Amino acid sequence: MGKLDGKVALITGGNSGIGLASARLFVAEGAKVVITGRNPVSLNAAVEELGAEHVVAVQADATNPQSAVKAVNAAIEAFGRLDVVYANAGIAGSTPLGSTELAAFEEILRVNVTSIPLGRAAVPEEVAKVALFLASDDSSYIQGADIAVDGGAGSSPLGAPIYRQNA
């Protein structure tokens, strides 16, 4: 029995790097997975590797809120629900002090900071599960890290919609 048996996960940026490695692990642990990415060739290669019975690929851009809706809808259509959202998509860029173009900086922020807040408050058991994970051997490579268990609220410039007065 896998740790994710019966779960449906959405992994942004699941077509390469850490996202693809995570998709492999999630599938091996029993999950059905929706992966997103911008590159249709690497998306198709990931589905071929992981198996179409386990994985659905959605060409999407993490900076576009409609892409998130499209990916969530694909999970529900293919697998009937969505249990896990792993907002993994990210990009790196050269941002030398004083010479970074605003457009380049804004693109990095859009991809790495403002995509997919959950829009709801946590229940105590969700936070407790993070503590359990950190106490387990599964967290063996994590040391001295602050882990924000806030549903993405801290990564949204104006906070998650649930915390806004006029949301």
ZAMARGU-4260 file (C-alpha; in steps of 0.2 Angstrom, whole numbers, plus 5000, padded with zeros to 4 digits):
<rodrens>
0) 5000/5000/5000 | 5007/5017/4995 | 5007/5033/5005 | 4996/5041/4991 | 4984/5027/4987
5) 4968/5034/4980 | 4974/5052/4980 | 4974/5064/4965 | 4988/5076/4964 | 4991/5091/4953
10) 5009/5095/4951 | 5013/5112/4942 | 5029/5111/4932 | 5028/5092/4933 | 5035/5089/4915
15) 5054/5091/4921 | 5066/5092/4935 | 5059/5092/4953 | 5041/5091/4947 | 5044/5076/4936
20) 5054/5067/4949 | 5039/5071/4961 | 5027/5064/4949 | 5037/5048/4947 | 5037/5046/4966
25) 5018/5051/4968 | 5013/5038/4955 | 5025/5025/4963 | 5016/5028/4979 | 4998/5026/4971
30) 4993/5043/4966 | 4984/5048/4950 | 4993/5064/4944 | 4989/5079/4933 | 5005/5088/4928
35) 5007/5105/4920 | 5020/5113/4910 | 5023/5125/4895 | 5032/5112/4884 | 5021/5100/4875
40) 5035/5089/4870 | 5041/5086/4888 | 5023/5084/4894 | 5020/5070/4881 | 5036/5062/4886
45) 5032/5062/4904 | 5015/5054/4901 | 5023/5041/4890 | 5036/5037/4904 | 5023/5037/4919
50) 5009/5030/4910 | 4993/5037/4903 | 4982/5027/4916 | 4991/5037/4930 | 4995/5054/4923
55) 4986/5068/4913 | 4996/5082/4906 | 4989/5100/4904 | 4999/5113/4894 | 4998/5127/4906
60) 5007/5143/4911 | 5009/5145/4930 | 5007/5164/4928 | 4990/5163/4920 | 4976/5160/4933
65) 4965/5152/4920 | 4979/5139/4918 | 4976/5134/4936 | 4957/5132/4933 | 4961/5122/4917
70) 4972/5110/4927 | 4960/5108/4942 | 4946/5105/4929 | 4957/5092/4920 | 4960/5083/4937
75) 4941/5082/4941 | 4937/5077/4924 | 4950/5063/4923 | 4950/5057/4940 | 4934/5063/4949
80) 4942/5075/4962 | 4958/5084/4967 | 4967/5080/4984 | 4984/5087/4983 | 4991/5103/4975
85) 5010/5104/4973 | 5014/5121/4967 | 5031/5116/4960 | 5033/5127/4945 | 5047/5139/4946
90) 5060/5148/4936 | 5077/5155/4939 | 5084/5171/4931 | 5099/5182/4932 | 5094/5197/4943
95) 5110/5207/4946 | 5107/5222/4957 | 5104/5238/4948 | 5103/5230/4930 | 5088/5218/4931
100) 5075/5223/4918 | 5058/5225/4927 | 5049/5213/4915 | 5062/5199/4919 | 5059/5202/4938
105) 5040/5202/4936 | 5040/5186/4926 | 5050/5177/4940 | 5038/5184/4953 | 5023/5178/4943
110) 5029/5161/4941 | 5038/5158/4958 | 5027/5168/4970 | 5009/5172/4965 | 5003/5155/4957
115) 4990/5144/4966 | 4986/5150/4984 | 4972/5138/4991 | 4960/5152/4996 | 4955/5144/5013
120) 4961/5142/5031 | 4969/5126/5037 | 4961/5114/5048 | 4972/5109/5063 | 4975/5091/5057
125) 4983/5098/5041 | 4996/5107/5052 | 4998/5092/5063 | 5002/5082/5047 | 5016/5094/5043
130) 5023/5091/5061 | 5022/5073/5059 | 5031/5073/5042 | 5045/5084/5050 | 5047/5071/5064
135) 5048/5056/5052 | 5062/5049/5043 | 5054/5056/5027 | 5060/5073/5031 | 5078/5067/5034
140) 5086/5080/5022 | 5076/5095/5030 | 5086/5105/5042 | 5084/5123/5049 | 5070/5127/5037
145) 5055/5138/5040 | 5040/5129/5033 | 5024/5140/5030 | 5009/5130/5032 | 4997/5144/5026
150) 4989/5137/5010 | 4999/5149/4999 | 4993/5165/5008 | 5011/5171/5012 | 5016/5169/4994
155) 5002/5180/4987 | 5006/5198/4986 | 4989/5203/4994 | 4987/5187/5004 | 4976/5172/4999
160) 4958/5178/4994 | 4950/5171/5009 | 4959/5184/5020 | 4955/5199/5009 | 4941/5210/5016
165) 4932/5211/4999 | 4936/5194/4992
</rodrens>
